[in-house]
């Protein structure tokens, strides 16, 4: 889930921090710059792990700062493909489920990665898995439609509710660079602004379409019973 990435940078230390040990001042400045920042094709930066290399501080004309060329290792959040992680359901809609690990909320389960057969219940605003479905012998590959699943008995549905902890498998991650570029000329030489929904710079795509994945009580009913007994 967490990896170390080697990064090179040049850091400016303000005169007010000259009395602080150089390594401590450099790490503080690096954390200010990188913490909670997404680096393209690297991941979400968490904090500096250590300084691998640092040159001597040099003063540049005009600002009075000490500038250090440094090579450091950064703790980065980037789960690898096929890694299994735990995440909490943040919200659900017709397109899938959004998850959170507390400090990162852009984790998604598209409907194609939900267990079969599944459907979205608009009244509950949650997806459910109808595990009791049995395909007819004449057509063992038959998958029920959304309408058929919404007509099933509610008590037989296995809902994935908001706030539930899910065990998910990472399928892929996506990086987006949506920084605005130079405007393009429209017809007649008039600039036509184009409104687009801003995407998160880093998304993780996950799956719960296999045994052992999904809400923990699906596969550990004993834990759910013990929790109920403790609450009672």
C-alpha positions in Angstrom: 0.0 0.0 0.0 2.9 2.4 0.9 6.1 2.6 -1.1 9.3 4.7 -0.9 10.0 6.9 -3.9 13.3 8.7 -4.6 12.8 12.3 -5.5 15.3 15.1 -6.3 14.5 18.8 -5.6 16.0 22.1 -4.6 14.7 23.6 -1.3 14.8 27.1 0.0 15.3 27.7 3.7 14.2 31.0 5.0 16.6 33.1 7.2 14.2 32.7 10.1 15.1 29.0 10.2 18.9 29.3 9.9 19.2 28.4 13.6 17.4 25.1 13.1 19.5 22.0 12.2 19.7 21.9 8.4 18.3 18.4 8.0 15.3 19.2 10.2 14.7 22.5 8.3 14.9 20.7 4.9 12.5 17.9 6.0 10.0 20.5 7.3 10.1 22.4 4.0 9.8 19.3 1.9 6.7 18.1 4.0 5.1 21.5 3.4 5.6 21.2 -0.3 4.8 17.5 -0.9 2.5 16.3 1.9 -1.0 15.4 0.5 0.2 16.1 -3.0 -0.3 13.7 -6.0 2.8 13.2 -8.2 1.9 12.0 -11.7 2.8 8.2 -12.1 4.1 8.2 -8.5 1.2 8.4 -6.1 -0.1 10.4 -3.1 2.8 11.8 -1.1 2.5 11.3 2.7 5.7 12.4 4.3 9.5 12.5 4.0 11.1 9.2 5.1 14.7 10.4 5.1 17.3 12.5 3.3 19.5 10.4 1.0 21.7 13.3 -0.1 22.0 17.0 0.5 24.5 19.5 -0.9 25.8 22.6 0.8 23.4 25.5 1.2 24.0 28.4 -1.2 22.8 31.9 -1.0 21.2 33.4 -4.1 21.2 37.0 -4.9 18.0 38.9 -4.0 16.2 36.6 -1.5 18.6 35.7 1.3 17.5 32.1 1.5 19.8 29.1 1.7 19.2 26.8 -1.2 19.9 23.1 -0.9 19.9 20.5 -3.7 18.5 17.3 -2.1 17.7 13.7 -2.9 15.2 12.3 -0.5 12.9 9.3 0.0 9.2 10.0 0.2 6.5 7.7 1.7 3.9 7.4 -1.1 0.5 5.9 -1.0 0.1 3.7 -4.2 -1.4 0.2 -3.8 0.0 -2.2 -6.3 -2.2 -4.1 -8.8 -3.9 -7.2 -7.3 -3.2 -5.9 -3.7 -6.1 -6.6 -1.3 -6.9 -3.6 1.0 -9.7 -2.6 3.4 -11.7 0.5 2.6 -15.0 2.1 3.9 -18.0 2.8 1.6 -18.3 6.5 1.2 -21.2 6.7 -1.3 -23.0 4.7 -4.0 -24.7 5.6 -7.3 -25.8 3.9 -10.6 -22.1 3.9 -11.8 -20.6 2.1 -8.8 -19.3 2.5 -5.3 -16.9 5.1 -3.9 -14.6 4.1 -1.1 -12.3 5.9 1.4 -9.3 4.8 3.5 -9.6 8.0 5.6 -6.9 10.1 4.1 -7.8 9.2 0.4 -11.3 9.2 -1.0 -10.8 8.5 -4.7 -11.2 4.7 -4.7 -14.0 3.3 -6.9 -15.7 0.0 -7.7 -17.4 0.3 -11.1 -20.5 -1.9 -11.6 -18.5 -4.2 -13.9 -16.4 -5.2 -10.8 -19.4 -6.0 -8.5 -20.4 -9.6 -7.8 -22.9 -11.2 -10.3 -25.8 -10.7 -10.1 -25.9 -7.2 -8.6 -28.2 -4.2 -8.9 -28.5 -0.7 -7.6 -31.5 0.0 -5.3 -32.5 3.7 -5.8 -34.6 3.7 -2.7 -31.8 2.6 -0.4 -29.1 4.3 -2.5 -27.0 1.2 -2.3 -25.9 -1.8 -4.4 -26.9 -5.3 -3.4 -25.8 -8.8 -4.4 -28.5 -11.4 -4.9 -26.5 -14.5 -4.0 -29.6 -16.7 -3.9 -30.1 -16.5 -7.7 -29.9 -19.8 -9.5 -29.7 -19.8 -13.3 -32.1 -22.2 -15.1 -30.7 -25.5 -16.3 -31.6 -24.7 -19.9 -29.5 -21.5 -19.7 -26.8 -21.7 -17.1 -25.2 -18.5 -18.3 -28.3 -16.4 -17.8 -27.9 -13.2 -15.9 -31.0 -11.5 -14.5 -31.8 -7.9 -15.6 -31.9 -5.0 -13.2 -35.7 -5.0 -13.2 -35.7 -8.7 -12.3 -33.3 -8.2 -9.4 -35.3 -5.2 -8.0 -38.3 -7.5 -7.9 -36.5 -10.0 -5.6 -37.4 -10.3 -1.9 -35.6 -7.6 0.1 -34.7 -10.0 2.9 -32.6 -12.1 0.5 -30.5 -9.2 -0.8 -27.0 -8.6 0.5 -26.7 -4.9 0.6 -23.4 -2.9 0.5 -24.3 0.0 2.8 -22.6 3.3 3.4 -20.0 3.1 6.2 -19.4 -0.6 5.7 -15.8 -1.9 5.6 -15.0 -3.8 2.4 -12.2 -6.0 1.4 -11.3 -5.0 -2.1 -8.7 -6.0 -4.7 -6.9 -3.2 -6.7 -7.4 -3.6 -10.4 -5.7 -0.5 -11.7 -4.9 3.1 -11.0 -5.3 6.2 -13.1 -3.6 9.6 -13.2 -5.1 12.7 -14.7 -3.5 16.0 -15.5 -6.3 18.5 -15.9 -4.2 21.7 -15.7 -5.8 24.2 -18.1 -3.8 24.7 -21.3 -3.9 27.6 -23.8 -7.5 28.4 -25.0 -8.5 27.1 -28.4 -10.1 29.3 -31.0 -13.6 28.4 -31.9 -15.5 29.1 -35.1 -15.1 32.6 -36.4 -12.1 33.2 -34.3 -14.1 33.5 -31.1 -12.8 31.8 -28.0 -15.3 29.1 -26.8 -14.8 28.2 -23.2 -15.4 24.5 -22.5 -16.8 23.5 -19.2 -15.6 20.1 -18.0 -16.0 18.3 -14.7 -12.7 18.4 -12.9 -11.4 14.9 -12.3 -9.3 13.8 -9.3 -5.6 13.7 -10.2 -5.3 10.1 -8.9 -8.0 7.4 -8.9 -7.8 3.7 -7.8 -10.1 1.1 -9.4 -11.0 -1.9 -7.3 -13.1 -5.1 -7.5 -15.2 -7.2 -5.2 -16.2 -9.7 -7.9 -14.5 -12.7 -6.3 -15.0 -14.9 -3.2 -13.6 -13.4 -0.1 -14.0 -9.8 -1.3 -16.7 -7.4 -0.3 -18.2 -6.5 3.1 -16.4 -8.4 5.9 -19.7 -9.9 7.3 -20.3 -11.7 4.0 -17.4 -14.0 4.7 -17.0 -13.7 8.5 -20.5 -14.0 9.9 -19.1 -15.1 13.2 -17.5 -11.7 13.7 -20.8 -10.0 13.0 -22.6 -12.3 15.6 -19.9 -11.5 18.2 -20.3 -7.8 17.6 -24.1 -8.0 18.0 -23.6 -9.9 21.3 -21.2 -7.3 22.6 -23.7 -4.5 21.7 -26.5 -6.4 23.3 
